[in-house]
Amino acid sequence: MLRFTCPSCEKKLAAKEEMVGRIGKCPNCGQPIRVAVEAAEATSIPLDEADPNAQVLPAGEEHLPFFHRPERLDRDSHYLICDKTHLVAAWENNGNGWMLKTTSGLIPAKRNRDKLPNEGEFQLVELKFSLTPEGKRLTGITSYKLASRWALNVLDQGDDAILERIVGPGSLNREQKFAVRQVLKSHFMRPVWENATAVLEYLS
């Protein structure tokens, strides 16, 4: 993996060697960057030249699975939405749709539209699971950055509507990682996640 720094926001990034010469967007600030051959330096380039499929990741996340923007929620995955510090909403394939986190527990977004925040810094987190002979197991994690305004207003409009509010790959801060760890520990039995080494290392 090549490691370099975004010339716009100075975020430490990583990219596979085949990314040299290609153009992608910084997952932190969204600015287009090109990974150059010389010392794997990144250079700013015009916005309309950016390749939306280029896989530039925050340093430390390069060993985790990377997923392009999905067209629909994976029915085998569990999804979370975090603001800068806390869990805001959750979704799993149980027919209840998106659920909002409140001090009294989870409540349906469909019946509580007035509680949907209009703006904020939100990350959509996908926890990937697979069925094995031993049962359900955590296999990966990815995050997507959501639009800062009106993103969560679609949670009452159907399960997949939130995907239209993705603006780029995401990156979790310390508080968000803690929130995800708490969900894993409180919602899933230990055997489901205890052997997902790469995911647990990232979240710790």
C-alpha positions in Angstrom: 0.0 0.0 0.0 1.1 3.6 -0.7 0.8 6.1 2.0 0.5 9.9 1.4 -1.2 13.0 2.6 -4.1 14.9 1.0 -2.7 18.2 -0.3 -6.0 20.0 0.6 -6.8 18.8 4.2 -3.5 17.0 5.1 -5.4 13.8 6.0 -3.2 10.7 6.0 -4.3 8.4 3.2 -3.5 5.0 1.7 -4.0 3.5 -1.8 -3.0 0.4 -3.6 0.0 0.6 -5.8 -2.1 0.3 -9.0 -3.7 3.6 -8.0 -0.5 5.5 -9.0 -1.4 8.0 -11.7 -5.1 7.6 -11.1 -7.5 10.2 -9.7 -9.8 9.8 -6.7 -11.5 11.9 -4.1 -10.1 12.4 -0.6 -12.5 10.6 1.7 -12.1 13.3 4.3 -12.5 16.6 2.4 -13.9 15.3 -0.9 -11.2 17.1 -3.0 -9.9 15.3 -6.1 -6.3 14.1 -5.8 -3.9 12.2 -8.1 -1.4 9.7 -6.7 1.9 10.5 -8.4 4.8 8.1 -9.0 7.4 10.2 -7.3 7.4 9.3 -3.6 3.7 8.5 -3.9 2.9 12.2 -3.6 -0.7 13.4 -4.1 -1.5 16.4 -6.2 -4.7 18.4 -6.5 -6.5 18.2 -9.9 -9.7 19.7 -11.4 -12.9 18.4 -9.8 -14.5 17.1 -13.0 -11.5 14.8 -13.7 -12.1 12.8 -10.5 -12.8 9.1 -10.8 -15.6 8.2 -8.4 -14.6 4.6 -8.3 -10.9 5.3 -7.4 -10.2 3.6 -4.0 -8.4 6.1 -1.9 -8.8 5.2 1.8 -8.0 6.8 5.1 -4.7 5.4 6.4 -5.4 2.4 8.7 -8.5 1.3 6.8 -6.7 -0.2 3.7 -7.0 -3.7 5.1 -10.7 -3.5 5.5 -13.2 -4.3 2.7 -14.1 -1.4 0.4 -17.5 -1.1 -1.1 -18.8 1.2 -3.8 -22.0 3.1 -3.2 -24.7 0.5 -3.0 -28.0 0.7 -4.9 -29.9 -1.0 -2.1 -29.3 -2.1 1.5 -27.8 -5.6 1.7 -30.4 -7.6 3.5 -27.6 -9.6 5.3 -26.0 -6.5 6.7 -26.8 -4.3 9.7 -26.6 -0.6 9.2 -26.0 2.3 11.6 -26.1 6.0 11.3 -23.8 8.0 13.6 -23.5 11.7 14.1 -20.1 13.1 15.3 -20.3 11.3 18.7 -23.4 9.0 19.0 -25.6 6.4 17.3 -28.5 8.1 15.7 -30.4 5.3 13.9 -30.2 1.6 13.0 -31.5 -0.8 10.4 -31.7 -4.5 10.2 -33.7 -6.7 7.9 -36.6 -7.4 10.3 -39.4 -5.4 8.7 -39.3 -2.5 11.1 -37.5 -0.1 8.8 -35.1 2.5 10.2 -35.2 2.9 14.0 -34.2 6.2 15.7 -32.1 6.0 18.9 -33.6 7.9 21.8 -32.9 8.0 25.5 -35.8 5.5 26.0 -34.7 3.1 23.3 -35.3 2.7 19.5 -38.4 4.1 17.9 -39.6 3.8 14.3 -38.6 6.6 12.0 -41.8 6.2 10.0 -43.9 7.3 13.0 -41.5 9.9 14.4 -40.6 12.1 11.4 -40.6 15.2 13.7 -37.6 13.7 15.5 -35.4 13.4 12.3 -32.5 15.9 12.5 -32.3 18.3 9.5 -28.5 18.6 9.5 -25.3 17.4 10.9 -22.2 15.3 10.2 -23.4 11.8 9.6 -21.8 8.5 8.7 -23.7 5.5 7.4 -22.0 2.4 8.7 -22.5 -1.1 7.2 -21.6 -4.1 9.3 -21.2 -7.0 6.9 -22.2 -10.5 8.0 -21.9 -14.0 6.4 -23.6 -17.3 7.3 -21.1 -20.0 8.1 -21.5 -23.6 9.4 -21.1 -22.1 12.9 -23.7 -19.5 12.3 -23.8 -15.7 11.6 -20.4 -14.1 11.6 -19.2 -10.5 11.2 -16.9 -10.3 8.1 -16.4 -6.6 7.3 -17.3 -2.9 7.9 -17.5 0.1 5.7 -18.7 3.7 6.2 -20.2 6.3 3.9 -20.4 10.0 4.4 -23.9 11.4 4.2 -25.0 14.8 3.0 -24.8 17.4 5.8 -28.3 18.7 5.2 -31.6 16.8 4.8 -29.9 13.4 4.7 -31.9 11.8 7.5 -35.3 13.2 6.4 -35.7 10.2 4.0 -35.5 7.6 6.8 -39.3 7.4 6.9 -39.6 7.0 3.1 -38.3 3.5 2.8 -35.3 1.3 3.7 -33.1 2.2 0.7 -33.8 5.9 0.4 -30.8 6.9 2.6 -28.4 5.5 0.0 -29.3 8.5 -2.3 -27.8 10.8 0.4 -24.4 9.2 0.3 -21.8 11.8 -0.9 -18.6 9.8 -0.6 -16.7 7.2 1.4 -16.7 7.8 5.1 -14.3 7.6 8.0 -15.1 7.0 11.6 -13.7 9.1 14.5 -13.0 7.7 18.0 -16.4 8.3 19.4 -18.2 6.8 16.4 -16.0 3.7 16.6 -16.9 3.4 20.3 -20.6 3.6 19.4 -20.3 0.8 16.8 -18.4 -1.4 19.3 -21.3 -0.8 21.8 -23.8 -1.9 19.2 -21.8 -5.1 18.5 -21.6 -6.0 22.1 -25.2 -5.2 23.0 -27.0 -6.6 19.9 -24.9 -9.7 18.9 -23.6 -12.7 20.8 -19.8 -12.7 21.3 -19.2 -15.6 18.8 -20.7 -13.4 16.0 -17.9 -10.8 16.1 -15.0 -12.0 18.3 -13.0 -13.5 15.3 -13.5 -10.5 13.0 -9.9 -9.4 13.7 -9.5 -6.7 11.1 -12.8 -5.0 12.0 -12.1 -5.1 15.8 -8.6 -3.7 15.3 -10.1 -0.8 13.3 -12.8 -0.1 15.9 -10.3 -0.2 18.7 
